Amino acid sequence: MLKKNDIYEITIEDMGKDGEGIGHIDGMTVFVKDTVVGDRASVKLMKVKKNLAFARLMEILEPSADRVTPVCENARACGGCTLQHISYEKQKELKQAHVRNCLARIGGLSDVDARMEPLIGMEEPFHYRNKMQFPIGEDSAGKPQLGFYAGHTHSLIPLSDCPMGHPVNRYILSRFREYLTEAHIPVYHEETHEGLVRHLLTRVGFATGEVMVCVVINGRKLPRKELLMGKLQEALEEWNRIGSGEGTPGFGEHLRLASVNCSVNEEKTNRILGFRSFTVYGKDCIEDRIGTVQFRISPESFFQVNPLQTVRLYQKALEYAGLTGSETVWDMYCGIGTISLFLAKKAGRVFGVEIVPQAIENAKENAELNQIGNADFFVGKAEDVVPRLYAEDPERYRADVVVVDPPRKGCDAALLETLAAMSPDRIVYVSCDPATLARDIKILCEDGYAVEKVTPVDMFPGSMHVETVALIERI
Ligand code: SAH
């Protein structure tokens, strides 16, 4: 009988969907975080259920050939990266297999291997994130700290840098901590709902060099703004003088502070941003480019976090869309219109739909900014807006090609029904969760569609997340 707290030796034989190692002890399946196939390890049982158990890695006895030393000293404790101890080659293999297995098992695709194209990975799988959000707390001596939450908790791990973010963050974090100390800014405490500063958000336009800093506050005013501005300007000067010259490839760009703002969040909530923000310095948004398309991004807007891979993802989506210049394209879940505008130049007409009103405002501005006149955007739930418009004017709102890019939970059943009724030639499905992609593909395949090609794209090296583009054609 396996018992909690007992120590065992285990060989890792397989990997779970969240990147945890799987082995067996006395015939029982055991999940061990922080391990990889081929590891022989000593583990401590933490939770024993009827048919499976969870164990904690105590010591690696014989490392797998795919094990590497994580770049970040906090990799194991931090909830952000779960695969940093695994070589990048193996990470890519695991993601490709995960997508394949979902499509075969959940999607019921019998010819999945013939449909899969190789995963598009990164050459340099670090420093790729253009957006970071750092919770703010205190150490035991009451000194302000910025960092990350440990996995599945809200205990803060202080950090001076994160190897997944733009390296300028190191300078910003250090100067922002000085501001908090020198200005005696009270740090927010979740338990008591007291204190002012909750989170620090940074965004970097990789193509434009524009930097946004957003301070999330439990209040309406930020004290000592001039001090903060001085510190942030210093951070950027340091980056431009020292950091950009440190030889990090691709980051030689001269950065400038384009926007500093505060997001007001006075609620007891896990949500990071509030619903209102005000500008402290510069513009209320920053600009960045994906390919040749320019985007204006406000603090609240969703924008893909890995700009280098986003271009590759969109190029794949464009290739799958097979546009000749005359097609009517619907972009469902369009956000600030990123995919819509990327496709508009090659399409006859593009319609985008999105639930967040500010994002649609941004999408319209972005169309204007790029002088794109053949894109129209609608606010609302795709599953409500699209059937309504299509019923009103099926000629105008028909679709030759539909792109869907839903959140993790996938497409709403009502939307899939409408898609079947609109009967586009091609559906390009961009997905951030292979399980819901596979579920939706199964439904579309019952409605007269077939999967032509599937490409996984690695937008999040170091974590098990994987983006997938699928081309689904009417038979
Ligand atoms: N295509 C965009 C955004 C993808 S993220 C890009 O690549 O940048 C998914 C988007 O779906 C989010 O912007 C979210 O606000 C939106 N969304 C969520 N539920 C929705 C719904 N039911 N109808 C329309 N949009 C929705």
Residues whose N, C-alpha, C, O or C-beta is under 5 A from the ligand:
A	BS01	SAH	F302 F303 Q304 Y333 C334 G335 T338 I339 V353 E354 I355 V356 G380 K381 A382 E383 D405 P406 P407
